Amino acid sequence: MSAVLAVAVGAAHTAETLKAPAAEHSLLLTAAEAARDERPADRVAAAIPESASLSTPSDAGFARVTGITSVAAEASAPVTEGCEAQLTLATLPGAMIEARLIAPCNRGERFVVRHSGLSFSAQTKADGQASVVLPALRSDAMVAVYLEDSRLVLGRVDVPDAASYARYAISWASPLEMELRVTDGDRVLIGSPSLSGTEQGVLALGQANLPSPVLARVYSVPGKDLGTADITGELLITPATCGRTLRVETVHSASGIATTTEQTVAVPLCGTAGDILVLKNLAPGLKLAAPK
């Protein structure tokens, strides 16, 4: 099923509210404790648009909107005729979403996709079109595309199969360099650029070769919870990140409901560049019971 929603003009402050509760458990091994100094946190997610998780529409009737509407508080300038952008969403097997963007005046440009706290960057082709596939984190899926000229395109689609998968997503922005590693018995899974969605695996999202890249990894497994797999993050310590307190955004999805959390990562002081910091306790410890 496809749904095409609105093109919004102007700066992108959407109807969502950014959720950033404090982390409920430490992400770090003891090697990073020395880096917890008094310096203010660096906002590594600056390349990610400041919007909320798109998980809770502010208007209960939003799903019935099929025309064009503005979601910006003020329109700084009208959209040039012929430059209207369009977003079409369709469901794929395995609770996946195909998002097709047509932006005729944004050719070869970077854009950012957000869905329920998941963020990643991509690029339009020379004709202004792009197609990306992402895992649905909610049964009532909303997707936002942020264009370089501060325009926002929204779409919504129902994905009933999302309730049949448990997923864990993590997003970060440059200069962070990370990888998500999942160990399940004798299987070790890391990010892959393609995943059918019907199998257990880690999907890599985002283009690292873009300016200010925003990258993500999504671990997906059929079922009601994440099982007993050990989910860890591996952060490369570099001169651009050492001694800084950085942020990542994580999403836990189960039974078609997504919970978003912003968590801080204290990177060890400079002098350890080239080492890898292991982030632990990434997966929620609580197993969700199956609905009766």
BAFI-3210 file (N, C-alpha, C; in Angstrom, 3 decimals, decimal comma, padded with zeros to 6 digits):
// residues 292
n [1|2|3|4|5|6|7|8|9|10|11|12|13|14|15|16|17|18|19|20|21|22|23|24|25|26|27|28|29|30|31|32|33|34|35|36|37|38|39|40|41|42|43|44|45|46|47|48|49|50|51|52|53|54|55|56|57|58|59|60|61|62|63|64|65|66|67|68|69|70|71|72|73|74|75|76|77|78|79|80|81|82|83|84|85|86|87|88|89|90|91|92|93|94|95|96|97|98|99|100|101|102|103|104|105|106|107|108|109|110|111|112|113|114|115|116|117|118|119|120|121|122|123|124|125|126|127|128|129|130|131|132|133|134|135|136|137|138|139|140|141|142|143|144|145|146|147|148|149|150|151|152|153|154|155|156|157|158|159|160|161|162|163|164|165|166|167|168|169|170|171|172|173|174|175|176|177|178|179|180|181|182|183|184|185|186|187|188|189|190|191|192|193|194|195|196|197|198|199|200|201|202|203|204|205|206|207|208|209|210|211|212|213|214|215|216|217|218|219|220|221|222|223|224|225|226|227|228|229|230|231|232|233|234|235|236|237|238|239|240|241|242|243|244|245|246|247|248|249|250|251|252|253|254|255|256|257|258|259|260|261|262|263|264|265|266|267|268|269|270|271|272|273|274|275|276|277|278|279|280|281|282|283|284|285|286|287|288|289|290|291|292]
n.u [000,847|000,517|001,310|001,011|002,113|002,485|004,205|006,372|007,159|009,971|011,802|012,594|010,793|009,129|005,882|006,466|007,878|011,037|012,461|014,464|015,379|017,310|019,952|019,167|020,935|024,458|026,496|029,107|032,315|034,673|036,951|036,352|035,658|037,421|037,153|035,045|034,767|034,409|033,729|031,435|028,834|029,386|027,567|027,069|025,113|024,439|024,157|021,848|018,498|016,654|014,209|011,360|010,697|008,899|007,041|004,679|001,968|000,759|-001,799|-004,745|-006,221|-004,483|-003,789|-005,736|-005,273|-004,837|-004,227|-002,250|-000,381|000,927|003,596|005,311|005,975|006,213|006,351|009,180|009,639|007,934|007,530|009,359|007,817|007,216|009,061|008,070|008,299|007,911|006,851|006,600|005,395|005,727|004,869|006,995|007,865|008,554|008,164|009,244|009,934|009,585|010,763|010,125|011,447|010,773|012,269|012,563|014,088|016,226|018,653|021,089|021,643|022,239|020,107|018,143|016,711|014,128|012,642|010,690|012,730|014,935|017,584|019,132|021,376|021,083|021,281|020,042|019,542|020,856|018,580|017,018|015,633|015,159|015,475|014,956|015,249|013,964|013,692|010,517|009,623|007,383|003,923|002,146|003,510|005,442|007,289|009,866|011,424|014,165|015,182|017,956|017,386|015,902|013,366|010,646|009,371|006,671|005,421|003,116|002,378|000,683|001,972|001,341|002,796|004,955|004,578|005,348|008,032|011,071|013,182|016,275|017,691|020,317|021,572|023,910|026,043|028,604|031,535|031,652|032,610|031,354|030,304|027,809|027,526|026,317|026,032|024,982|024,782|026,816|026,895|027,914|026,941|027,171|026,817|025,087|024,632|022,340|019,329|016,886|014,774|013,100|014,629|016,995|019,259|021,630|021,077|022,696|022,504|022,546|024,832|028,201|029,933|028,986|028,669|028,740|027,765|025,068|024,597|023,352|022,460|020,468|019,276|017,478|015,014|012,827|009,914|008,756|010,526|013,990|015,405|018,148|020,466|023,671|024,171|026,291|028,183|030,828|033,114|035,272|038,098|039,181|041,269|039,374|037,307|038,211|038,229|035,815|032,333|029,817|026,761|024,367|021,510|019,054|016,758|014,252|012,243|009,259|006,518|005,278|005,575|007,572|010,331|012,199|015,467|017,878|021,309|024,360|027,839|030,892|033,937|037,230|040,124|042,362|045,169|044,703|043,979|042,929|042,314|039,586|036,470|034,279|030,844|028,532|025,592|023,581|021,181|017,778|017,188|014,834|012,516|009,806|006,504|004,375|001,408|-001,719]
n.v [-001,166|002,237|005,520|008,922|011,872|015,141|018,020|020,095|023,480|025,487|025,936|022,957|022,100|019,704|018,188|016,490|015,569|015,762|013,006|012,548|011,009|010,315|007,895|004,599|002,723|002,127|002,654|002,031|000,399|000,050|001,375|003,830|005,528|007,403|009,501|011,086|014,089|017,585|018,895|020,322|018,474|017,334|017,897|015,492|014,764|016,812|016,853|015,531|016,207|018,291|016,858|015,072|011,629|010,814|009,016|009,466|010,853|014,197|014,822|013,101|012,547|012,490|010,335|010,241|012,221|013,176|015,083|017,991|019,618|022,031|021,665|023,275|025,954|028,559|029,699|030,402|031,049|030,717|027,527|026,973|026,937|023,778|022,546|021,001|018,499|014,938|012,135|008,697|005,855|002,336|-000,993|-003,807|-007,330|-008,862|-006,780|-004,376|-001,113|000,635|003,615|006,100|008,897|011,898|014,664|017,163|019,531|019,064|017,779|015,268|015,672|015,609|014,066|013,526|010,783|010,056|007,929|007,065|007,628|006,466|007,401|008,336|009,199|009,894|010,100|011,950|011,045|012,085|012,962|013,853|011,927|009,248|006,126|004,307|001,611|000,603|-000,771|-001,253|000,235|000,631|-000,256|001,604|003,423|006,321|008,397|010,722|012,980|015,030|017,710|019,444|022,149|022,940|021,958|019,767|016,516|014,427|011,130|008,398|005,019|001,944|-000,846|-003,783|-006,152|-005,379|-005,893|-008,475|-008,660|-008,135|-005,393|-003,614|-000,503|001,769|005,035|007,402|010,300|011,818|012,954|010,315|006,888|003,819|000,396|-002,089|-005,062|-008,313|-011,152|-014,360|-017,270|-019,343|-017,622|-014,588|-011,398|-008,571|-005,228|-005,215|-004,157|-005,051|-006,740|-009,153|-008,862|-010,808|-012,426|-013,091|-010,533|-007,788|-004,638|-002,237|001,229|004,337|006,615|006,736|008,337|010,881|014,475|015,374|012,778|010,662|007,770|004,403|001,371|-001,530|-004,091|-006,982|-009,401|-012,146|-012,441|-011,835|-010,641|-009,656|-011,899|-013,932|-012,893|-011,284|-007,931|-005,512|-002,448|-001,182|001,238|003,245|004,849|008,013|010,864|012,857|012,272|011,571|012,077|013,383|013,863|012,219|011,669|009,122|007,795|005,512|002,869|000,718|-001,740|-003,528|-005,726|-003,981|-001,463|001,350|002,412|005,178|006,316|008,646|008,447|008,926|008,862|008,564|009,219|007,900|009,831|011,683|010,090|007,506|006,932|004,990|002,743|000,571|001,180|-000,603|-000,755|-001,590|-003,322|-002,576|-003,666|-003,862|-005,137|-006,209|-008,643|-008,798|-009,791|-011,998|-010,736|-011,371]
n.w [000,000|-000,675|000,406|000,055|001,315|002,579|001,277|002,949|003,534|004,372|007,461|009,245|011,740|013,081|013,914|015,870|019,133|020,490|022,022|024,746|027,091|030,021|029,896|030,899|031,686|031,910|029,045|028,737|028,987|031,696|030,877|029,856|031,883|032,840|031,156|031,849|032,347|033,215|030,950|028,605|026,912|023,605|020,678|018,682|016,979|015,289|012,568|012,183|011,639|013,894|015,021|016,287|017,137|015,269|016,031|017,328|016,217|016,341|015,802|015,938|013,711|011,615|010,005|008,099|006,332|003,047|001,223|000,290|002,733|005,065|007,338|008,603|010,855|009,892|006,576|004,868|002,260|-000,857|-002,503|-005,423|-008,581|-009,960|-008,374|-006,384|-003,957|-003,573|-001,711|-001,619|-000,032|000,419|001,381|002,015|001,937|005,131|006,923|005,929|004,567|001,581|000,441|-001,818|-003,304|-005,011|-006,074|-007,914|-007,973|-006,369|-007,136|-007,075|-004,380|-000,825|001,588|004,560|006,184|008,470|010,887|013,449|015,366|014,204|012,081|009,008|006,309|002,787|-000,831|-003,595|-007,056|-010,288|-011,522|-009,484|-008,085|-005,705|-003,978|-001,087|001,260|004,334|007,674|009,196|012,210|013,635|013,661|012,647|010,565|010,194|008,067|007,526|005,295|005,037|003,203|001,614|001,279|003,439|003,296|004,019|003,712|004,234|004,987|005,381|006,294|006,776|008,476|009,225|009,700|011,228|013,891|014,177|014,460|016,295|016,936|017,028|016,873|016,056|015,728|014,456|014,017|011,956|013,695|014,603|014,448|014,058|014,733|014,812|016,586|016,740|018,650|018,533|019,877|018,008|015,947|014,425|013,763|011,671|010,281|007,192|003,817|002,591|003,307|003,610|005,321|006,253|007,728|010,417|011,180|010,622|009,424|007,461|007,198|005,433|003,782|003,815|002,402|002,053|002,669|006,095|007,149|008,210|009,900|010,394|012,121|012,101|013,964|013,395|014,160|013,733|015,745|019,167|020,920|021,467|022,007|023,188|022,240|022,212|022,139|021,054|020,746|018,726|018,924|017,177|018,352|017,621|016,630|016,228|017,914|020,449|023,969|024,073|024,827|023,403|021,523|020,855|019,176|020,084|019,317|020,409|019,187|019,435|019,096|017,340|018,421|019,162|021,124|021,891|022,706|023,748|024,151|025,956|025,171|026,594|025,422|025,717|026,848|024,677|023,095|023,037|020,503|017,755|019,171|020,140|021,507|023,439|023,550|025,899|027,169|025,376|024,374|025,512|028,784|029,600|028,781|026,604|027,250|025,412|023,846|025,321]
ca.u [000,000|001,339|000,701|001,773|001,682|002,650|005,465|006,348|008,115|010,521|012,641|011,877|010,469|007,926|004,912|006,874|008,635|012,230|012,538|015,861|015,529|018,639|020,138|018,810|022,057|025,701|026,864|030,542|033,206|035,355|038,035|035,913|035,262|038,341|036,804|033,876|035,217|033,387|033,508|030,064|028,648|029,413|026,353|027,493|023,957|024,069|023,784|020,516|017,510|016,086|012,800|011,113|010,849|007,832|006,311|003,406|001,377|000,103|-003,206|-005,258|-006,790|-003,435|-003,749|-006,750|-004,893|-004,314|-003,867|-001,009|-000,519|002,190|003,883|006,222|005,281|006,186|006,987|010,085|009,517|007,135|008,257|009,406|006,933|007,895|010,030|007,385|008,836|006,878|007,335|005,675|005,792|005,103|005,336|007,680|007,870|009,446|007,937|010,153|009,293|010,293|010,453|010,538|011,447|010,915|012,572|013,176|015,024|017,247|019,372|022,409|021,800|022,082|018,898|018,116|015,473|013,866|011,474|010,588|014,013|015,976|018,001|020,272|021,458|021,162|021,504|019,228|020,271|020,964|017,234|016,303|014,881|015,897|014,690|015,633|014,465|014,253|012,798|009,453|009,764|006,045|002,872|001,672|004,827|005,591|008,643|010,131|012,626|014,638|015,980|018,993|016,860|015,043|012,015|010,331|008,350|006,179|004,607|002,631|001,903|000,438|002,817|000,882|003,808|005,967|004,319|005,895|009,489|011,736|014,275|017,075|018,342|021,204|021,935|024,942|026,508|030,032|032,695|031,640|032,787|030,846|029,742|026,969|027,875|025,352|026,515|023,884|025,377|028,048|026,733|028,300|026,317|027,519|025,995|025,104|023,829|021,095|018,727|015,548|013,766|012,432|015,617|017,756|020,435|021,886|021,024|023,453|021,796|023,276|025,974|029,317|030,726|028,307|029,020|028,034|026,957|024,312|024,586|022,532|022,417|019,221|019,247|016,100|014,815|011,409|009,495|008,232|011,613|015,303|016,014|019,299|021,651|024,484|024,246|027,295|028,664|032,274|033,378|036,683|038,575|039,967|041,567|038,185|036,313|038,779|038,022|034,527|031,106|029,014|025,433|023,776|020,080|018,719|015,335|013,872|010,924|008,675|005,054|004,820|005,713|008,972|010,760|013,411|016,285|019,142|022,278|025,661|029,029|032,097|035,079|038,463|040,951|043,267|046,317|044,277|043,456|043,159|041,697|038,153|035,697|033,133|029,654|027,785|024,223|022,802|019,829|016,984|017,229|013,492|011,876|008,376|005,622|003,482|000,056|-002,683]
ca.v [000,000|003,441|006,719|010,124|012,984|016,522|018,739|021,224|024,487|026,238|025,206|021,732|021,744|018,928|018,125|015,554|016,104|014,962|012,297|012,377|010,687|009,872|006,466|003,840|001,908|002,591|002,062|001,944|-000,377|000,907|002,129|005,175|006,315|008,534|010,595|011,813|015,323|018,615|019,601|020,134|017,437|017,739|017,423|014,846|014,560|018,077|016,611|014,946|017,259|018,303|016,506|013,976|010,290|010,527|007,851|009,846|012,003|015,103|014,904|011,745|012,381|012,674|009,212|010,404|013,319|012,704|016,224|018,683|020,492|022,542|021,311|024,271|027,033|029,673|029,428|031,515|031,409|029,710|026,562|027,334|026,105|022,627|022,003|020,275|017,161|013,951|010,926|007,581|004,727|001,057|-002,071|-004,935|-008,476|-008,754|-005,507|-003,372|000,018|001,245|005,041|006,672|010,354|012,658|016,058|017,602|020,646|018,640|016,755|014,919|016,300|014,836|014,244|012,696|010,050|009,744|007,094|006,577|007,736|006,007|008,453|008,054|010,089|009,295|011,115|011,823|010,848|013,275|013,411|014,263|010,827|008,336|005,053|003,660|000,587|000,638|-001,615|-000,566|000,118|000,749|-000,726|002,821|003,980|007,638|008,628|012,108|013,235|016,411|018,121|020,419|023,512|023,074|021,463|018,503|015,718|013,422|010,045|007,441|003,759|000,907|-002,036|-004,713|-007,169|-004,878|-006,508|-009,838|-008,567|-007,316|-004,699|-002,667|000,408|002,795|006,044|008,337|011,218|012,102|012,141|008,977|005,714|002,730|-000,805|-002,874|-006,481|-009,169|-012,528|-015,251|-018,602|-019,348|-016,679|-013,202|-010,593|-007,152|-004,523|-005,572|-003,175|-005,647|-007,710|-009,416|-008,462|-011,991|-013,219|-012,413|-009,890|-006,378|-003,850|-000,986|002,301|005,598|006,684|007,327|009,228|012,166|015,467|015,202|011,569|010,110|006,334|003,631|-000,073|-002,054|-005,533|-007,430|-010,831|-012,483|-012,791|-010,795|-009,960|-009,770|-013,174|-013,937|-012,415|-010,248|-006,799|-004,548|-001,485|-001,013|002,619|003,504|006,084|008,773|012,219|013,709|011,909|011,267|013,069|014,068|013,166|012,215|011,086|008,255|007,598|004,107|002,558|-000,676|-001,963|-004,843|-005,760|-002,839|-000,227|001,761|003,240|005,892|006,829|009,283|008,024|009,580|008,013|009,286|008,625|008,117|010,983|011,498|009,258|006,130|006,880|003,714|001,700|000,384|001,229|-001,504|-000,280|-002,743|-003,092|-001,861|-004,224|-003,819|-006,382|-006,703|-009,382|-008,465|-010,954|-012,011|-010,285|-012,446]
ca.w [000,000|-000,702|000,955|-000,290|002,147|002,254|001,153|003,856|003,139|005,472|008,402|009,605|013,114|012,835|014,994|016,895|020,254|020,646|023,287|025,116|028,496|030,403|029,707|032,080|032,084|031,311|027,767|028,569|029,821|032,665|030,241|029,478|033,050|033,028|030,243|032,341|032,975|033,340|029,704|028,133|025,903|022,201|020,009|017,456|016,103|014,654|011,181|012,176|011,877|015,236|015,018|017,200|016,608|014,315|016,499|017,904|015,529|017,268|015,438|015,798|012,386|010,617|009,072|007,074|005,448|001,768|000,393|000,602|003,885|005,565|008,717|009,149|011,546|008,959|005,292|004,606|000,846|-001,554|-003,304|-006,833|-009,390|-010,531|-007,420|-005,317|-003,699|-003,331|-001,048|-001,723|000,800|000,113|002,250|001,414|002,859|006,281|007,613|005,400|003,889|000,463|000,340|-003,103|-003,263|-006,250|-005,736|-009,180|-007,802|-005,406|-007,875|-006,555|-003,066|000,402|002,384|005,767|006,430|009,885|011,154|014,833|016,051|013,282|011,144|008,136|005,155|001,453|-001,854|-004,800|-008,306|-011,132|-011,888|-008,281|-007,514|-004,833|-003,382|000,033|001,962|005,755|008,469|009,935|013,661|014,172|012,758|011,986|010,264|009,608|007,569|007,142|004,502|005,172|002,058|001,930|001,277|004,624|003,066|004,685|003,053|005,174|004,461|006,372|005,735|007,775|008,313|010,267|009,983|012,167|015,194|014,165|014,532|017,314|016,274|017,786|015,927|016,620|014,726|014,889|012,979|011,908|013,336|015,183|013,591|014,885|014,130|015,714|016,496|017,421|018,802|018,908|019,815|017,226|014,841|014,660|012,721|011,591|009,320|005,783|003,066|002,109|004,216|003,082|006,303|006,795|008,435|011,461|010,630|010,918|008,194|007,488|006,505|005,329|002,877|004,554|001,554|001,912|003,692|007,373|007,026|009,328|009,656|011,327|012,045|012,645|014,176|013,245|014,351|013,841|017,098|020,043|021,635|020,844|022,358|024,099|021,518|022,851|021,221|021,498|019,762|018,685|018,536|016,904|018,972|016,648|017,110|016,138|018,932|021,766|025,010|023,913|025,198|022,197|021,704|019,842|019,380|019,959|019,256|020,620|018,610|019,707|018,983|016,558|019,203|019,226|022,250|021,490|023,802|023,395|025,150|025,843|025,117|027,000|024,730|026,493|026,495|023,553|023,443|022,795|019,145|017,099|019,979|019,970|022,734|023,343|024,238|026,393|027,658|024,383|024,249|026,743|029,537|029,842|027,704|026,553|027,192|024,256|024,200|025,528]
c.u [000,888|000,568|001,581|001,236|002,424|004,061|005,391|007,440|008,654|011,354|011,856|011,837|009,152|007,056|005,305|007,640|009,821|012,276|014,000|015,990|016,936|018,737|019,853|019,961|023,291|025,961|028,310|031,212|034,022|036,460|037,643|035,601|036,150|037,972|035,632|034,331|034,093|033,103|032,100|029,994|028,703|028,221|026,735|026,339|023,535|023,632|022,405|019,507|016,895|014,583|012,610|011,089|009,836|006,996|004,940|002,850|000,637|-001,383|-003,734|-005,839|-005,772|-003,454|-004,740|-006,392|-004,314|-003,894|-002,549|-001,260|000,850|002,382|004,878|005,427|005,153|006,884|007,863|009,992|008,697|008,021|008,201|008,534|007,727|008,886|009,364|007,965|007,711|007,510|006,249|006,218|005,042|005,679|005,976|007,630|008,869|009,324|008,975|009,351|010,185|009,826|011,015|010,357|011,605|011,080|013,304|014,179|016,094|018,051|020,768|022,684|021,598|020,711|018,950|016,736|015,340|012,582|011,566|011,929|015,185|016,285|019,143|020,209|021,582|021,288|020,584|020,125|020,283|019,608|016,401|015,487|015,777|014,935|015,513|014,677|014,910|013,290|011,740|009,644|008,425|005,053|002,249|002,892|004,726|007,059|008,758|011,420|012,940|015,560|016,955|018,480|015,815|013,589|011,867|009,214|007,966|005,377|004,203|002,144|001,699|001,281|002,422|001,939|004,878|005,794|004,911|007,414|009,916|012,961|014,988|017,856|019,217|021,630|022,998|025,366|028,018|030,387|032,724|031,849|032,448|030,498|028,931|027,297|026,887|025,906|025,374|024,373|026,689|027,968|027,148|027,799|026,811|026,723|026,199|024,228|022,522|020,634|017,292|014,455|013,066|013,379|016,272|018,989|020,534|021,949|021,796|022,726|022,644|024,483|027,107|030,096|030,074|028,858|028,154|027,158|026,258|024,114|023,761|022,739|021,119|019,323|017,795|016,028|013,317|011,064|009,056|009,309|012,931|016,008|017,207|020,575|022,350|024,696|025,227|027,635|030,172|032,582|034,878|037,075|039,520|040,313|040,350|037,178|036,897|038,558|036,707|033,396|030,137|027,686|025,082|022,301|019,758|017,207|015,163|012,443|010,475|007,166|004,506|004,896|007,196|009,218|012,118|014,141|017,535|020,136|023,629|026,781|030,235|033,305|036,342|039,280|041,899|044,556|045,994|043,708|043,861|042,595|040,204|037,489|034,460|031,993|028,818|026,375|023,366|021,364|019,087|017,031|015,875|012,939|010,382|007,544|004,715|002,074|-000,882|-003,839]
c.v [001,222|004,591|007,874|011,242|014,227|016,956|019,930|022,175|025,157|025,364|024,081|021,539|021,022|018,884|017,147|016,264|015,201|014,337|012,083|012,090|010,226|008,370|005,734|002,971|002,388|001,888|001,576|000,932|000,573|001,738|003,551|006,050|007,543|009,719|011,414|013,066|016,334|019,330|019,324|019,108|018,037|017,122|016,797|014,687|015,835|017,884|015,984|016,045|017,148|018,093|015,370|012,672|009,945|009,348|008,188|011,048|012,887|015,221|013,517|011,506|012,452|011,572|009,384|011,509|012,742|013,843|016,818|019,646|020,946|022,118|022,272|025,398|028,246|029,261|030,619|031,982|030,330|028,753|026,981|026,385|024,995|021,986|021,225|018,869|016,219|012,701|009,865|006,410|003,479|-000,004|-003,176|-006,108|-008,283|-007,446|-004,463|-002,302|000,467|002,689|005,568|008,186|010,914|014,120|016,685|018,730|020,334|017,496|016,522|015,488|015,305|015,105|013,272|012,077|009,803|008,940|006,576|006,581|007,240|007,116|007,957|008,974|009,288|010,431|010,868|011,613|012,154|013,812|013,825|013,160|009,952|007,288|004,406|002,647|000,577|-000,262|-000,766|-000,832|000,260|000,203|000,431|003,679|005,345|007,834|010,094|012,168|014,721|016,729|019,222|021,856|023,734|022,698|020,076|017,814|014,586|012,347|009,102|006,191|002,773|-000,321|-003,039|-005,745|-006,695|-005,499|-007,908|-009,850|-007,763|-006,699|-003,760|-001,822|001,398|003,717|006,960|009,197|011,369|013,104|010,747|007,918|004,492|001,513|-001,523|-004,341|-007,286|-010,590|-013,378|-016,678|-018,548|-018,421|-015,278|-012,381|-009,155|-006,545|-004,974|-004,574|-003,743|-006,721|-007,908|-008,955|-009,646|-012,838|-012,394|-011,782|-008,438|-005,628|-002,553|000,046|003,563|005,481|007,444|008,343|010,592|013,178|015,251|013,941|011,203|008,635|005,608|002,142|-000,529|-003,570|-005,969|-008,939|-011,114|-012,890|-011,589|-010,071|-010,258|-011,069|-013,004|-013,435|-011,302|-009,127|-005,771|-003,595|-001,391|000,353|002,811|004,849|006,783|010,143|013,137|013,416|011,726|012,425|013,802|013,203|013,320|011,515|010,194|008,106|006,135|003,932|001,068|-000,833|-003,383|-004,718|-004,534|-001,512|000,085|002,660|003,844|006,442|007,484|008,984|008,680|008,547|008,875|008,583|008,902|009,286|010,649|010,817|007,798|005,973|005,577|002,549|001,642|000,370|000,356|-000,952|-001,480|-002,330|-002,339|-002,359|-004,104|-005,162|-007,013|-007,395|-009,089|-009,723|-010,849|-011,560|-011,488|-012,280]
c.w [000,000|-000,124|000,596|000,554|001,715|002,022|002,085|003,475|004,381|006,366|009,012|011,098|013,026|014,070|016,067|018,001|020,522|022,014|023,610|026,598|028,783|030,216|031,001|032,546|031,338|029,996|027,781|029,468|030,674|032,027|029,949|030,678|033,229|032,175|030,722|033,086|032,940|032,040|029,198|027,029|024,508|021,506|018,682|016,492|015,395|013,217|011,063|012,462|013,254|015,162|015,986|016,446|015,540|014,756|017,032|017,182|016,512|016,989|015,177|014,424|011,278|009,575|007,940|006,083|004,161|000,859|000,810|001,749|004,335|007,001|009,345|009,791|010,634|007,674|004,931|003,155|000,172|-002,330|-004,763|-007,640|-010,077|-009,598|-006,288|-005,188|-003,306|-002,736|-001,112|-000,912|000,385|001,041|001,417|002,387|003,992|007,017|007,236|004,672|002,742|000,342|-000,978|-003,060|-004,668|-005,860|-006,921|-009,046|-006,759|-006,015|-007,316|-005,190|-001,927|001,013|003,557|005,918|007,926|009,995|012,580|015,561|015,236|012,286|010,278|006,925|003,865|000,449|-003,048|-006,021|-009,107|-011,563|-010,682|-007,633|-006,642|-004,304|-002,288|000,664|003,413|006,511|009,165|011,422|014,377|013,155|011,996|011,689|009,622|009,238|007,164|006,339|004,603|004,009|002,452|001,965|002,360|004,352|003,661|003,924|004,000|004,456|005,582|005,659|006,892|007,443|009,400|010,652|010,957|013,543|015,291|014,265|015,751|016,661|017,245|016,788|016,678|015,490|015,309|013,706|013,053|013,017|013,966|014,106|014,433|014,040|015,199|015,482|017,333|017,442|019,328|018,748|019,074|016,017|015,278|013,484|012,809|010,444|007,886|005,029|002,535|003,078|003,759|004,028|006,911|007,627|009,534|010,837|011,036|009,591|008,399|006,640|006,500|004,405|003,561|003,734|001,346|002,911|004,935|007,350|008,339|009,012|010,713|011,092|012,705|012,734|014,188|013,419|014,410|015,261|017,895|020,834|020,950|021,164|023,276|023,423|022,293|021,834|021,783|020,357|019,852|018,096|018,366|017,502|017,988|017,232|017,083|017,246|020,326|022,737|024,936|024,436|024,037|022,455|020,538|020,179|019,134|019,973|019,504|020,133|018,897|019,649|018,252|017,261|019,359|020,430|021,911|022,707|023,240|024,505|024,895|025,868|025,482|026,399|025,543|025,962|025,356|024,013|023,251|021,389|018,468|017,876|019,703|021,340|022,545|024,181|024,637|026,796|026,650|024,317|025,564|027,454|029,717|028,618|027,737|026,432|025,972|024,676|024,341|024,565]
res [m|s|a|v|l|a|v|a|v|g|a|a|h|t|a|e|t|l|k|a|p|a|a|e|h|s|l|l|l|t|a|a|e|a|a|r|d|e|r|p|a|d|r|v|a|a|a|i|p|e|s|a|s|l|s|t|p|s|d|a|g|f|a|r|v|t|g|i|t|s|v|a|a|e|a|s|a|p|v|t|e|g|c|e|a|q|l|t|l|a|t|l|p|g|a|m|i|e|a|r|l|i|a|p|c|n|r|g|e|r|f|v|v|r|h|s|g|l|s|f|s|a|q|t|k|a|d|g|q|a|s|v|v|l|p|a|l|r|s|d|a|m|v|a|v|y|l|e|d|s|r|l|v|l|g|r|v|d|v|p|d|a|a|s|y|a|r|y|a|i|s|w|a|s|p|l|e|m|e|l|r|v|t|d|g|d|r|v|l|i|g|s|p|s|l|s|g|t|e|q|g|v|l|a|l|g|q|a|n|l|p|s|p|v|l|a|r|v|y|s|v|p|g|k|d|l|g|t|a|d|i|t|g|e|l|l|i|t|p|a|t|c|g|r|t|l|r|v|e|t|v|h|s|a|s|g|i|a|t|t|t|e|q|t|v|a|v|p|l|c|g|t|a|g|d|i|l|v|l|k|n|l|a|p|g|l|k|l|a|a|p|k]
***
